[in-house]
Amino acid sequence: MTRSVRRATALAAAMVLGTACGSQHTVAEIRAAHLGPEATAPAAADGSAGPTSAAPVGGEVQAATSGAAPSAPVALSGSGATTTPGAAGRTNGAATTSAGVAAPKTGGPAAPAAGATAGSKPASPETAAPVPNGAPQAAKGEIVIGSVGNYSGIPGASLAPGSVAVRAWAQWVNSQGGINGHPVRVIVGDDGSDPARHQQIVQQFVEQRGVRAFVYNGETLTGQASVRYLNEKRVPVIGSEGAEQYFNESAMHFSVFSQGHVLMKSWLTGAAQLLVPQKKLKLGFIACQEAQFCNDAVSVWPGLAHSVGFDLVYQSRVSLAQPSFTAECLGARNAGVQFLYIVSDANSWGRVGRDCKAVNYSPTYGVPSAIVLDRTKDDPNIGGATITTPPIVPWFFADNPEIRQFQTVMGRYAPGANADGPASLGWVSARLFEAAVRSAADPTTSAGILEGLWSLQGETVGGLTYPISYVRDKPNESKPCWSHVSIDKGSFSSPTGGKFSCAS
């Protein structure tokens, strides 16, 4: 059994049993989740980052340590203190990092900040963050935000890039003097796909780390655990990867694009625009077992499929850790499926493509844009064209000025990371948050951030999403909107020219 399969099996077991033991990840594993195996450097004996050619996105310096080399991710202990992770198995907790300052590149492990010791707490959230490159020094209080999610292991490949984009955005904003003079601090927590750990980190971030809002929580497997707490404390969450239905039902969760069941409608409606005229009507779907979103798909998809012109002829449940999908490929082929939608993770999609190709079955694939990593366009096992319908303008469509800005910022502040589909969801969440904060009288408090969110009227984030206007203390139900992306022969393209559409 390979290491990846062992880790995947452990994840699936943890989800089934509902354990609350916390996650254990080496620095190398966390970096791999954020940047891919090719960017992972061996950990030093003390657990710090080994030499790299560029400052890794997963380990920015704390916001009060200007001029220090990038630090390794820190782990959040049960008491809320931060410690440097050691070798594998010695860290019991979720990996966290803070961002907000552009760090110089380094050829070796980070030096500690002046006065800092192993196990010491980070600088107070009230400390103003210095800004790089001679930009004006922000004189106002910090805006402290968090991002907590499934950022390692199997889900991390698809969910962590959104948090990388949020940190890149914060560095870019701070390089310009902050937002209305307020520097931004981002604290990221990896919950290890453990719901109990997720709730613990969220509570610690709010009560001990000064977090006043969460921006992009990639929390497909765990987010439900913190909904009640956030509603009681009135701490807003702005954006996620899109899977959570409670974003349509909670007054403290602010959808930035199609979310939950609405996202499913946008997927199928957008796909039908392209495939129904081609007479590709027979739909099959493969859904994971571990996420509530996948469970919802089983009940929601039959009605949705019929309403947009598809005939759902095959469906199957699979595990994120499943090594082979030959049975599913044969089942879909025998049912005559022309359009096979995969509601799972990026690695499962690759294995489906491999196994279907092996049995000479090449349907048109459909996948969520949140699992479309840059490298997937080069996967030789994707037997036919793939259609995805992102809930925003495509991440590569540089005709849009906001997409060009996204690509530029990622290239400068997230070297080694890709400006791909998952990252773009973090970017649009951060930019909508920025729009809200710019109109807030006091963006350093949750109440002030909420006022800024409720003041938005028709905000589209440079045309990336539908016009957004939130209503005070009301659930923020999203709208079914989409663009089109085709993946074939090693490239991304938009068959509708990057057009953004919405259904009623």
N, C-alpha and C positions, 0 to 999 in steps of 0.2 A: 504494500500500500504506500503510495507516494505521500510526501509531506503535505501537499495541497489537499489531497483527498482526506488525510487524517484530520486536518484542520477543518475542512468542510463538514466532515462527519460529526466532529465535536460541536460545531455550530448548530447543526440540525438537532442534535441531541439536547443542547441547551435550550433551544426554542421549545421543544416538545415538553421537556421536564419543568421549564420555568424556573431554573435555578437562578440564584442571585449571588454567585460566588465572585463576580467581577472578572475583568479580562486581564490577560497576561500577554504582552506583546513586546518583542525586542524592538530597538530603534530601527533595525534593518527591516523588520516586518512593517512597521508604520510607514517608513519611507517607501517601501514597495507599494503599499496601498495607495499612496498619494502620487507617486511618480512612475511606478512600474519597476520591474526588477532591474532594468538596465540602468536606473539611476541610483540603485541602492549601494551604499558603501558599507564595508564590513564594520561592525561595531568594535570599538576599542574595548580593552579589558574592563574598563570602568563603566561601560555602557554608553559612552559618549560617541558622537559621530566620528567616523573615520574620515580620512582625507577625501575631498571631492574636488572636481574642477570648477564647481559653481556652488553658490550658497543654496542649499536645498530649501524648497518651499515649506517643507514640513517642520522647519526648525528655526524660525526667525527669533531675534533677540527680544527680550522683554522690552516694553515700550519705554522704560526709563534707563536703558543701557545703551545710549547712543555711542557708536564707535566700537562696540564689542563685536567680536566675530559671532556668526550664527551659533546659537546653542542647540544642543540636542533637544528633542521633545522632552517635556517633563511629565511626570505621572502624578495624578491627583490621588492622594491617599484618603482613607476614610475620614480623617479629621479635617481635610481641606488643605493641609500643607502640601507644598510641592517638593518633590525629590527628583534627583537625576536617576533615570532608569539604569539598572545594572544589567548583568547578563540575563539570558533567557531564563524565565522562571523566578527571578528575584523581584520583579515588579508586580505588585498586586494592585491594580487600579487602571484607570483609563488614561490614555496618553493625551496630554493637552499641550497646546502651544499658544503663545500670544503674538500678535502681529501689530503693526502700525508704524514701524520704522524700517526704512530700507537699509539692509545690512551690507557691508562690503563683502566681496568674495574672499574666501580664505582657503588656505591649503591644508588646514589642520583643524583639530578640535577647538571648540570655543573656549576663550578665556572667561572666567567668571567676572561678573560685574564687580566694581569696587565695593568691598564690604560684604559681598554675598558669600554664603557658605552653603554647602550641600544640605538640602533639607529646609533652607530658609524660605519664607513666603515671598512671593513676587512683590514688586513695588505697589504701593497703595493705589487703587483705581483712581484716586483723586489727584495723583501726580500728573502734571502736564507732560505730554510726550514731546520730546524734541523732534524736529523734522530735518530731513537731509538736504544736502546740496544747496545750502545757503538760503532756503526758503524762509519766509517770515516766521518767527517763533510764535506759535499760538499761545495766547495768554489766558484762555478761558478753560473751564473744567473739561475733563475728558468725557467723551461719550463711550461707555463701556458696553460692548455687545458680545454675545456668545454664539457659538455654533456647536451643537451637540448631535452626534449621529453615529451611524454604523460605518466607521471610517477605517476599519481594518478587516482582514480576512476576506471572505468571498464577496460580501456586499461592498467593501471598501473600494474596490476597483471602479465601481460605477458611482458611488456616493461621495467619496472623498474629494473628487475634483471640484465640486461645488464650493466646499469650504476653502480650497486653495484659491479659487477666484475671489472669494470674499476677503481673504487676507491680502491678495494682490491689490484689490480695490482700496483697502484701507491704507496701504503703503502709498499708493498713488494720491489719494485724498490728502494724506498727511504731508506729502511732498509739496503740496500747494497751500499749506498752512491750516489744514483741517476743514471742517464744515462750519462756516460762519465763525472761524476762529477757534472752534472746538476740535482738538485732536481726537482721533478714534483709536480705541484699543479693542482688538479682537482676541477672544480667548476661545480656543477650540478644544472640545472634549470628545474622545472616542469611547463610546459605551460598550464596545465589544459585542454588539448585538444582544445585550442583556437588558431587558426592560427594567428590572430593579436597579441596575447600575445606571441606566439612563435617568431614571427619576432622581437618584442620589446626586448625580453630577449636576443636573438642572437646579436642584435645590441648593447645592453648595455654590454654584455659580451666582445665584441670586443673593443668597444670604451671607456668603463669605467672600466672594470675589467681586461684588459690585456690579454684576451684569444687570442692565436695565431693559434689554430687549435681546431677542435671538433673531439672527438673520441667516437664513438658509440652514435649517436643520434637516440633514439627510437621514431621516429616522424611520425608514420603511418598516423595520422589524420591531421598533421599540417606542415610538413617539406617543402612542396612546397612554403610556404609563404616566406621563407628566401633564396631560391635558387638564385634569382637575386642579392640580396644584397651580398651574399658570393662570387658570381662570380665577382662582381664589385670590392670588397675589396680584392679579391684573398686570401681568408682564406679557407684552406682545411677542408673537413669533411671526416673522415676515418671510414667507417663502419656504419651500422645501424642494424635494425632487419631484413631487406631484402625486404621490400615491395615496396620501392620507385623506379619507373622507371627512374627518373631523374639521378640516380646514373650511368645509362648507357649512359647518354646524356650530362653530365656536366663535364667540365675539372677540377672543384674544388671538385667534389665528387668522392671518391676513393672506389670502391667496394672491399670488402675483400673476398666475396664469391658470389654465384649466387644471382642476384638482380632483382626486378621488373618482367617484362615479362619472363626474363631468368630463374628466380626462379620458375615460374609456369611450365616452360618446364622441369626443373629438378625434380619437384615434380611428374609430371605425367610419365615422362620417368622412373624414379626410381621405382615408384609403378608398372608400367607395367612389369618391369623385374620380379617381384614376382607374380603378379596376372594374367597376360595374360596366362602364362603356366598352371595356375589353372583353366582356362576358366571363370574367374570372369571378364567378359567383359563389363557388363552393369554398366555405371558410372552415378552417380547423384552428383550434388553439391549444397550446400547451401552457399550463399555469403551474407555478411553484406551489408547494404545500406550506411553506414557512411563514408567509406574509398574509395579513388580513386582506390586503388588496387583492391577492390572488384568490382568496376564498370568495371575496365579493364578486370577482369576475365570473365565477361559475354560475352565480344566480343572475347577474346583470347582463352578460353577453348575449344569451339567446334572444332576448327581446330587442336589444340594441341592433344585433346583426340583421334581424328580419326588417327592422324599421328603415334601414338604409339600403336594403336590396341584396344582402348576403344570405346564403343558405348555410347555417351552421350544421355541418355533417360529422364533425369529429371534435372531441375534446379529451384531454388527458391531464392528470395531475402528476407532477414530478418533484424530485428533491433537488435542492441546490447542490447537494453532494453527489448526485447521481453520475456515475462514470460513463454510462452508455445509454443512448437514446434510440438504438436500433429498433426496438419494439414500437416506439412511438412513430418513427419514420415509416415503418411498414404499415402501421394502423392508419396513418394519414394518407399514405399512398393508396391503400386498398379502398379507402372511403372516397377517393377521387378528389381530395383537397387540392385546390389550386392556389389558395392563399393561406399560408400557415403562419399564425401569429404566436409569438413566443413571449409570454409574460414571466420573465425570470431574470437572471443576471447575465452579464456579458459573456462570461466563460461558458455557461450552459448553452447559450446561443451558438457559440463556436463548435461545441461538441455535437449539437443537433445538426449543424451544417455538415460536419465531418461524417456523421453516421448516415445521414440521408444521401449524401453523395456516394457513400459506399454501397448503397442498395439502388443506385441509379434513379434517385428521386430528387428532382430539382424544382420545387414549387417557388412561387414568389413568397418571400418572407416578409413578415411584419414584425417590428420590434419597437419598444418604447425608445424615444430619443435619449432617455436617461441612461441607457446601457450602450449607446453608440460611442465608443471610444475612438480616438483617431486611428488606432491600429487596426480596428475592425474592418476598415475599407480594404485592407491588404490581405485579409484572411482567405486563403485559397479554397477553404472548405465551404464557403457560402456558395451553394450550387447554382443559385439563380439570383436575379435582381432582388434587392431588398427595398421595401418602402417603409419609411418612418414619417410620422407626422408630428414634429415638435410643436409644443404649445406656444412657441414664440417664433420670431423670424430666424431662419437657419443660421447657425453659428459661423458659417464660412461665407455668408452672403455679404461681402465687403462693400456692396453698393449702399448699404445702410451705414450712415456715419457712426451710429452707436456700436455696431458690430466691429467697425474699424477700430474704434476706441478700445473695445474689449480685447481685440487681438494685440493691439499695441501695448496695453497695460500688462497683459499676461506675458508677452515677450520680454518686457523689461523687469517686472517684479516677480515673475514666477518662472525663472529660467529652468528648463527641463520639463516643465508641465505643458500640456497641450490645451490650446483654446478650442476645445471640442464641445460636443453636445452637453454632457454632464456639467462641465465648467460653466457653460453659458447660463445654466439655470441659477447658479450661485451669483453670477454677475448681475443678472436682471433683478434678483432679489435685493442685492446690495444697492443697486442704483435706485430702485423704488424707495428703499429705506432712506437713501440720501435725499431724495426729493421731499419726503415727508419731514425729515429733520431740518432741512433748510427753512421750512416755514414754521418750525416749532419755537415757541418763546423760550423754553428751557429743555433742550434735548438731552440733558444729563440725568433726567428722571424718567421712569416708566410713564408717569402721568403726562409729562411733556411730550414724549414720543407718541403716545396715543393721540394727543391733541393734533400733532402734526399729521398723523395718518388719517384722522377723520377730516382734516382740512383739504385733503387731496380731491380734486375735481377733474375727472377725465384724464388722469395721468397715464401716458402710454410708454414711458421710458424710451423716448426717441423713436417711437413706432414699433418697438419690439413686442408689445403685448396689447391687449384690448384696453379701451379707456376705463380706468379704475377710479371709482368714487366709493369710499367706505362709509358706512352709516354707523353713527355712534351707538356702541353697545348692542349691535345687531350682528347675527352671523354673517360672514362675508362670503356668500356663495359665489363660486367662480362661474365663468362662461365657457362654453365649448368652442374653442378656437384652435386653429392649426395652420401650419405651413406644410410644404411637401419636400421631402428629401429622398433621392434615390441613391442607392449604393450599389455600384456594379463595376467590375473590372478595375478595381483599385482606386476609385475616385468617388467623391460626393458631388451631387448636382441637384438642382431644384427644377423638376419638370414644369413647375408653374412660375419660374422666375423669381422665387422668393416671396411670392404673394402670400399675404396673411388673411385668412378667412375665418368667419364665425358663423355658427348656426344659431337659430332662435331658441 
